[in-house]
Amino acid sequence: MGCLVHNQDLRRHNSFGFAACAENFVRVETLEQLQDAVAQAQHNGWPVLVLGGGSNLVLREQIPGLVIQMAIGGRRAEPVGDDEVRVTLGAGEIWHQSLDWMLDQGYYGLENLALIPGTVGAAPMQNIGAYGVELEQGFDSLQALDTHTGELRIFSREDCCFGYRDSCFKSMEPGRYIIIDVTFRLSLQPRPQLRYQALVDALQARGIAEPQPRDVFQVVCDIRRAKLPDPAEIGNAGSFFKNPLVSAVHYRELLQQFPRLVAYPAGEGYKLAAGWLIEQCGWKGHVRGAVGVYERQALVLVNLGAGTAPELMLLAGEIVQSVAARFGVQLEMEPRLYPA
């Protein structure tokens, strides 16, 4: 099953850089190693945490049981007619690097998701999204190991129950399925998706009148680098809170009170900009010991060096309370706290 390590330091394995210690740790590069690791965990009664890039986690100091670092790689493509291709990526592949590779091959449709940290296997769990595109739009299927039965299962898009930053793997049966590989159905024709106004404005500012997918990819990278800290320099998990969804009635009530409210239509309701709400409550740039709110983007909480998960969660809780008190809106965190 790979080399089992006891008391593994996980600081390099979570993007917040929190000091966390795994009771047991193993890196798996094949399906067989994964199956062996799961079997050993079940034999010993260990809880299991599967780590990709650790970019959507808030880790406490002690992690019981077994931590499995997913490192199953692989890339393959299969034509579908004249205009489409199915691309299958191993769950351990790095998301941004894989997206860059797909563009080099002429496989289009997900370029708006550039520079999102983490691995391919973690992407459908969160249904990652940015700049007008969500992963489910290019999703075909995935293969996962059912830890309850030991069987392999193929999930269609419908099976995954994708939602806003959500899927069945995250909210319905967390921990039961371990994603092995993900297949995307992408276009061979360049059709940039430009529904997000900030992206359109950035392209126009660069004088790009007829953007190609690679242009979109690069501009998204530039925007993200300008707004978000590099986890290698400042510990963070990107956006810490989801943009809250409210009814049309609630939105109109808020708009009367706060004419500059930043919101976007979402189905029958509206999606509020969580970063704007947090900033209006005075949290942007706030520092509390070794944790804080990023000075350029209020949606991002940061570890400034020696912070801990309890310190960060205390700060997050105060932010949630202040937004609820002022706007009557409940924020939800995006990263997973582990152990809960």
Buried (B, 14 or more C-beta within 10 A) or exposed (E): BBEEEEEBEBBEBBBBBBBBBBBBBBBBBBBEBBBBBBEBBBEEEBBBBBBBBBBBBBBBEEBBBBBBBBBBBEBEBEEEEEEBBBBBBBBBBBBBEBBBBBBEEBBBBBBBBBBBBBBBBBBBBBBBBBBBBBBBBBBBBBBBBBBEEEEEEEBEBEBBBBEBBBBBBBEEEEEBBBBBBBBBBBBBEBEBBBEBEEBBEBBEEEEBEEBBBBBBBBBBBBBBEEBBBEBEEBBBBBBBBBBBBBEEEBBEEBEEEBEEBBBEEBEEBBBBBBBBBBBBBEBBEBEBBBBBBBEEBBBBBBBBEEBBBEBBBEBBEBBBEBBBEBBEBEBEBBBBBBEE
